[in-house]
Amino acid sequence: MSETQKNMKRKAAGGDYIVQGSILAAAAMISKIIGVVYRIPLTNILGDEGNGYYGYAYQVYAFALMLSSLSLPTAVSKLVSARRALNQQKNAFRAFIGSLVFAAVVGFVIAVAIFLGAGIISEHMMKAPLSVYALRVLAPGLFIVAVMAVLRGYFQGLGTMIPTAVSQVIEQIINAVVSIVGASVLFGIGSQLGKERREDMLGPAYGAAGGTLGTVTGALTGLIFLLFVLWMFRGGIRKRLERDHSEKTESYSHILKVLLLTAVPVVFSTAIYNINQIIDLTVFNHVMDAQGFAESEYIALQGIYTGKYDPLINVPMAIPNALCTSLVPSLTMVVMTKQRKKVHYQIDQILRLTTILTIPSCVGFLVLASPLMVLLYNDASATPANLLMLGAVVIVLYGWASITNSVLHGLNYMSSPAKHAAIALGVHLVAFVIMLTVFRMNVYALPGSNIVFALVMCYLNQRKIRKVCGFKMDFVRLFMKPLLASVAMGALTYLLHLGLDALIGGRVIPTVIAIIVAIIVYVVLILKMGTLSEEDMLALPMGARLLRGCRRLRLLPEPEETE
């Protein structure tokens, strides 16, 4: 009974963000795993050169997507949740409609601009002319995703992540199927044309365009699903509007102004996160070209980075990103009601969950880098594994930076992450150029400079959070316990894989068994060390059942006796 009362109280206060975040995180993980799996045949079809063209086009698409829509779910959910906290249901819906019109217009304009300017961008900016085909295929997706982003933000502002979660999985499944088929078909067509035109790279370039076709088709499917859910929700939305008797009605011009003031700082900080990748890849190509490397050589290196390293790193990164999505509307509501202790509790809880999930991922990639590359891509060469080992710490740092960005957004300090990102970008670029030209780190400068960027962001964000709300980190609880459990897990995993590889051998069985044992060992250690409190466990989906199961298995530390 007491557990039920706790859960009801937490949900009434908007504290079920962990449940909603967990749902979204699960969907994001499924989507990322599908992404990694389908990239295996896609990589085999395209080759490193085709992956290079695909990666180039996708980086430009990601940057344009950021301008048109990536900030919108956060901004719209913040606008809607803030008005719901004041019980202004009509204004919340008007915020949704105004945002939808704005997104459609901006998305259409940017999609047309990218489609028409693809040739100039590919040839002059990216120094990869044949990536024009993939970029033009991606352009319509900018309009589709802009509209879909507002729908996701509206549902998130209403406190439910389920439509977003389901749409992500559907989108990725369609993306996977169409990408593989499209890449295979267009690679063959491009290869035939390449023979006729005596252009060897036309096959990989056409194949990359076929791969990007899945991105657009998947996004369109996700949008159709969300529109269907909105239609299903129409009765509940109508009832909310009818129960709203507030007299204040916001004009659409005021809503647009607030949306811009909310979205622009998020756009700017997100833009820097994305533009540093585009700048890095562009600078990388120019420097490699100046150092005497052929285009096929540096395109292939970039294909390894964008086609093998990035997809793996992005799998565990999906968890903090999902928690960010659920945190902003929840923290906004708590801030609006001026619950200082609740603010500190939510920040501490979300940061602990972030380190508990990202630190073991980092250690796992460190000890299983080569086996994972062999398992997924049948690539036993040193470069992919070394990239993964060097960049593994990015998971922890970027996860922390993303969460602290969302904390500052929830605290209504919207411009702070943007300012911090600008400073971090400057430091990052200096470090990147030095790594490439002085130390000649080659492709390893890409993850190396990302580490520098994330470190600066983490430091500046954490300092700002302490300054504006007085939150102080418990370093031992946040970092040391997950790190100790992860190191123990990593050592056991490495030895286990070494033994299984010697006894059994093969690509699959030693690695899969080592991963399963690693997860079990880490969960047991983290529970035994008391890193998760009972309240934390109750906040998870089916938390009461999980807590009872852990007690029954004696996985929790013994409670201290009180007099």
N, C-alpha and C positions, 0 to 999 in steps of 0.2 A: 504493500500500500504506500509506503513512504517513497519507494522508487517511482511509482506512478505519479505521486504528487510532485516529486522533483521534476519529472519529465514535463508535466503539464505546466508547471511554473516556468521552466526554461523556455518552452515554446511560446508561452504567453508573452514573455519578455523578448521574443525574437531570437532566442538562444539556440534554435534548432539549426543554426547555420552549419554546424559540424555534420549533421545528418544530411542536409542538402548538399553540402560540399563533398561529402563522401559519395553520394549518388553520382554527382557530376565527375568526381575523381575516378570512380569505377568506369564510367562511360568513356572518359578521356583515356584511361589506361587501355581499355578494349580497343578504342580507335587507334591509339598509338601502336599497339601490338599488331593490329591489322595492317597499319602503315608499314611497320618493319617487315612483316611477312610478305606483303605484296611487292615491296621494294626489292625483294630477293629475285623473283623472276624478272621484274622490270629492269633491275641492274644487269642481269644476264642478257636481256634483250638489247639494251642500249649500249652496254659497255661503258668504260670509264669516260670516253669522249662524249657519248650521248648523255651520260649523267651530268657531265660538265655543262652542256647546253641547257639541260633541264634545270640544273641548279641555278644557272645565271638567270634564266627567264623567271624562275620561281622567286628569286630574291627581289627582282624588280616588282613582280606581282605582289609580293608580301608588303613591300614598301607602299605601293599604290593602295593596297587593301587597308593598310594602316591609316592612310589619309582619308579614305572614304568610309571606313566602317569599324576598324578594330577597337576604337575607343567607345563606340556607341553602346555595346552591352553594359559597360560600367557606368557610362553617363546616364543612360536611360533608366537603368535599375536604381541609380542613386536618386534621380528625379522622382520616380514613381514611389520608391520606399519612403522618401522624405515627406511626400504628400499623404501617403497612407498613415504615417506616424501621427499626422495631424488630423486624420480621418477625413481628408479631402479627396474622396474617391473620384469625383468628376474631374477635378484638376489633374489627378493622376492619369486618368484616361486621356485628357486633352494633351498632356505631356507626351503620351504614347503616339497620338495621331500627328501632332506637330513634328515629332522626331521622325516618324515614318515618311512624311512628305519631304522633310529635309534630306533624309538618307537617300531617297529615290532620286532626287535631283542631283545631289553631289555624286552619287554612285554612277549615274548615267554620264555625267560630264567627264569624270575621270576615266571611265571605261572607253569612251570615244577617243579621249586624248591619248591613252596608251595604245589603242588599236592603230590610230593614224600615225603616232610617233614611234612605233615599234622599230622601224628601220633605222631611224636616227639614233635611238637609245642603244640598240644592239651593236651598230657599227662604230659609232663615235664614242659613246660613253663606256661601253662594256668591252670593246675590242674583241667581240665575238659575233660577227655579222650573221652567222647561220642560226643564232638563237632567236631570230626574228619570228620564225614560224611558231615556236612554242609560245612566245609572248603574245602574238596575235590571237592564238587560241584561248589563252587565259583571260584576255581583256573583258569579254562579256561577264565573266565570273565576278568582276568588281561590282557591277550593278546588283547582281543576284545576292551576293553576300552582304552588301550594304543594307538591303531590305530585311534579310534574314537576321542581321545583327540587332536591329530594333525589336523585332519580335522576340528574340531571345532575351534582350534586356528587359522587356515588359514582363515576361513571365518570371524572370529573376527578381524584379521589383515586387512582384506579387508574392514572393517567398517560395516559389517552386522551381526547382532545377530540372524536374523530370522531362518537360518538353525539350529543353536544351540538350539534356543527356541523350535522349532517344534519337533526336535529330542528328546528333553528332555521329552516333553509331551507324544509322542508316546512310548518312552522307559518306562515311568512310567505306562502307561495304560497296556501294555503287561506284565510288571512286576507284577502289581496288580493281573491280571487275573490268570497268571501262578502260582504265589506264593500261592494263596488261593487254587487252584485246587491241586497243587503239595503237599502242606502241608497236606491237607485233605486226599489225597490218601496214601501218605507215612506214615502219622501218624497211619493209620489203619494197614498198613503192618508191621510197627515197633511194634505196640502194640501186634499183633499176634505173631511175632517173640519173643517179650519180654516174653510172657506167656510160650512159648516153652523153652526159655533159662533162665527163672526165673530172668529176668532183667527188673524191672519196668520202668526204665528211657529210655528204647530203643524206645518207642513210641514217646515221646517228641523229642528225638535226631533225629529220622528219619523224624519227622514232620518238624524240623528246616531245615534239608537238602532239603526237598520239598519246603519250603519257599524260600530258597536261589536260587533254580532253576529259579525262576522268575527274579532275578537280572541278571543272565547270559542271559536268553532269551530276556529280555528287552534290554540289551546292544547290543546284536546281531541285533535286529530289528532297533535300533537307528543307528548303523553303516551302515546297508544296506540303510537306508533312506539318510544318508549323502553322501554315494557313488553315489546314484542316483542324488542328488542335484549337486554334483561335475560334473557329466556327463552332466547335463543340463547346467551348467555354462561354459562348455568347449569353446563355441564360444566366450564369453566375455573375458575369460582368454587368448585365442589365440590372440584376437585383442590387448589386453594390451601388450602382449609380442612383437607383431609386431610393435607397436608404440614406443617401447623402443629402442632408438639409443645410449644408453650409452655404452661406450667402456669397462668399468671395469666389469669383470666377476669374481665372487668369486668362489674359489674352494670349493668342498664339504668338504675337510679336514678343511678349515677355517670356514665354516658354522658350522661344528660339534663342533669345538672349541668354537665358539661364543655361540652356543646352550647350551653347557655344562656350560660355564661361566654364562649364563643367568639362566639356569634351576637349577643348583646345589644349589645356595643360596635359591631359592624358594622351592626346594625339602627339604632342611634342615629345613627351618622354618615351612613348612607344615608337615614335619616328626615329629617335636616336638609337633605340635598341635594334631597329631594323636597318637603319641607314649605315650603322657601323659594319654590318655584314656586307652590304653592297659596296661601301667604300673599301673594305678589306679585300674583297674579291677583285675589284677594279685595280687597286694599288698592287695587289699580288701579281696580277697578270702583267701590268706594265713593268714592274721590277723584274719579274722572271724573264720577260721579253728582253729587257735591257741587259740582263745577265747572260744572255745567249741561249736560253731555252727555246725550243720550238713550240709552236702553238699547241700541237698535239700533246706535248709533254706536260705543259702547265694546265691544260684543260683536263688531262687525265688525273693529275694530282688533285685538282679541284673537284673532280668527279668522286674521288675517294672521300674527300672531306664532306661534300654535300650529300653523297649517295650512301655512304657507309657509316661515317662518324656521326653526322647530324641526326639521322633517324634514331640511332641507339640512344644518344644523349637526350633526345626529346621525349623518350618513353617515361622515365621517372620524373622529368620536368612537368609532365601533365598533371601530377598530383598537386604541387603547390599552386599551379596556375588555376586549377579547379577550386582549390580552397580560397584563392584570391577572389574568384567570381562570387562565391557565397558570402565572403566576409564583408564586402563593401556595403551592400544594402543592410545587412544586420548591424554592423558597427555604426552606420549612419543613423539608424533608428535609436540605438543606445545613446549616441551623442546628442541626438535631438531631445531626448528625455533627460539628459544631464545626469547619467548614472556613472560617476567617475570610477567606482570600484568595479563595476561591470565592464567598463572600457579596458581597465588594466587586466582583468581576468581574461577577456577575449583575446587581447594581444598576446598575453603569456601562453594561452592555450594554443593559439594558431602557430606561434613560433615553435613551441615544443613539438607539435605534430609535424611541422616542416622538417626540423632537424632529425626527428625520429625516422622519417621516411627517406630523406635525401642522403644522409651520411652513410647508411648501409649500401645504398645504390652506388655511391662513389667508391666505396671499398670493394664492392662486388666487381665493378668494372676494372678496378686496378688489378685484382688477382685473376680475373677470367677474361682479360682483354683478348688475348690470342685465341683461346677456345671459342669465344663468342663469334669472332670474325670467321673462324673456320666453320662453326655450326651454321651460321646464317648465310655467309657469302662464299663458303669454301675457299677462303682466301687466307693462306698461311704466311703471306709476306709480312715484313716487319712494319711497313708504314701504317696500315690501318690500325694494327694493335697498339703501336706506339702513340698514335693520335688519340686513341681512346684512353690510354693510361694517362697521358698528359692532361687531357681535357676532363677527366673524371671529376675533378674538384669543382668544375664549372657547375655541376648539378647542385651542389650545396650552396655555392655563392649566388648563382642566378635564382635559385629557389628562395633564398633569404632576401635578395634584392626585390624580387617580385612581391613577396608577402609584405615587406616593409613599405613598398610603393602603395599597396592596397590599404595598409593601415593608415598612411598619411592621407589617402583619398577619403577614407571613412571618417577621419578626424577633421575633414574639410580643409586640409592644407593641400589643395589640388596642384598648386604650381611648384611645390617643393621637389617632388620627384623629377619634374622637367628640368629644374635648375641643376639638380644633382647629376642628372643624365648628361647635361651639356658639359659639365666639368669633367665627368668620367670619360666622355667621348674625346675631349682634348688630350687627356692623359693617355688614353688608349691608343690614339693615333700616333703620338710620339713614340710610345713603347713599340707599336707595330712596325713602324719604319726602321727603328733601331734594330729590332729583331731580324728584319729582312735584310737590311743593308750592312750593318756592322757585324752581327753574329751569324748572318746567312743561315737562318733557321729553316728557310724553305717553307714547306707547308705547315710545319709545326708552329710557325709564328701566328697562324690563325687562332688556334685554341689558346696559345700563350697570351696574346693580347686580350682575348676575351676574359681571361682570368684577372688581368689588370683592371679592365673595365668594371667587372662585377665587384672586385674588392673595394674600389673607390665608392661605388654605389652603396654597398652595405654599410660602410663606415659613415657616409654622409646621412643616409636615411636613419640609421640607428641613433646618431647624435641628435637629429631633428626630433625624433619621436620622444626621446628623453626630455628635450627642452620644452616641448609644447604640452606634454601631458604628465611628465614626471615618472614615466615608466622606466624601471631599472631591471636589467637582465639578471637572472640567476644563472651565471655562466656554467656552474657545475651541472645543474639540472638540464639546461638547454643543450650543452655541447658535450661535456665530459662523459656523462652516462651513455648517450647514444654512440659516442666515439669508442669507448671501451668495449661496449657490446659488439660494435662493428669490427673492431680489430680482432677480437676473439673469433668472431664468425669468419672473418677473412682468412685468418691463419688456418682454421680447421678446413675451410672450403678449399684452399690451395693444396693442402696436404691430401685431402680426400680426392680431389681431381687428379693429382699426381699419381696416387695409388691406383685409382680406377683406370687411368690412361695406360699405366704399365700392365695392369692385369687384363683389362678388357679391350681397350683401344677403341678406335672409331670416332666419328664426329659427334654422335648424338648422345649415347648413353652416359659417358662420364660427365659431360657438361650438364645435362638435364638433372641427373641425380645430385650433382654438386650444388646446383641452384636450389633444388627442393630442400636439401638438408640445410643449406645456408639460411633459407627463410625460416625454417622451424627453429633452428638454433638461435637466431636473432630474436624472434618473437619471445621465446622462453627467457632469454637473458634480459630483454628490455622490461618484461613484466616482473621478473624476480628482483630487478634493481629498483622497482618502484617509480620508474619514470612516468608512467601513466597512473593518474589517481583514479579512484572509483568514479568520481564525477566525470572525468574524461571518458571513461569507458561507457558510462550511461549516456553520454552525448553522441556516441556512435550509433549507426543503424543497428537495431536489435541489441542495444547496449545492455539491457537488463539480463538477457540470455547469455551474452558474452561474459558478463561479470559472474553470473552463477557458475558457468562452465569453468572459468579460471579459478574460482574458489574451490570448486570440486576437485580440480586437478592440482590444487595447491601451487598455482603459478604466481600468486601474488605474495608479497612479503608479509610476514606475520604482523598483525596490528600491535602497536605498543600498548602495554597495559596502563590503564589510568586508575588512580586511586578513587 
